Amino acid sequence: MTEKQKLLILSQPQRATLEGLSNRRPQLPTDAVRDELATLGLVVKQGAKWALTPQGKKVLAASSNRRNSGGFSV
């Protein structure tokens, strides 16, 4: 599976969660969407906090670039 295919799979809640993690918003102890992102390898738990993996940062950057360039969002 390529990165572009993974981008298309991300739903709005998943993108919002990725953005929230990158902005260091407070995280709930249990979050099903975040668990899905962890399964995809986009986020990782570091102690009590969650952080984006390098792959997660790429996906977030690509999705925000696409949105800002006037393209369509999936």
N, C-alpha and C positions, 0 to 999 in steps of 0.2 A: 504494500500500500504506500503510495507516495504522499508527500506532505500536502499536495493540493487536494487529494482525495480526503485526507483527514480534515482539511479546512472546511470542505463541503459538508462533512458530517456534523460539525459543531453547531449546536442549536443556539438560539439567543440566550437562554439561561446559562449554557456552558461558556459562551463568550463573556457574558456579564460576570460570571464567577472568575474566569481568568483575569479579566480586567480588575476585579475587586482584589484578587490576590496580588496583582502587580502594583496596585495602589495602596497595599497594606491595610485594607479595611479590616475591621474586626471580624473574625471568623466564628461561626457557630461550632459547637463541639461535634455535631453530626450534620452532614450536608451530603445528600445523595448525589447532587450534581458534581460536587468536588470529588467524591469517591469515583465517579465515572471518569473524571479528568485524570485522577491518579492511575486508574486502570489503563488509560491511554498513554500514560507516561508523560503527561504534560505538567503535572504538579507533583511535589514530593513533600513529605512532612519532615520538618527540621525542628526537633524538640517539640515545643508547644505551638509553633507556628508552621504555616505552609508557605512554600516558595515555588516559583515556576522553575521548571527544568530548562536547559537550553532549547530543547524542542518546543516547550510551551511558549518560550519567549519568541521563537520564530513564528509560531502559529499566530500568536497575538499580534505581532508586528505585521504579518502578512494580512490578517483580517482587518486591522485598523487602516493599513495603507489602501486596501481595496475600497474600504468604506469612504475614506477621505478623497479618493481620486474620482469620485462621482460614479463609481461602478455600482453594480447591484449587490445586495447582500442576500445570502441564502438563508 
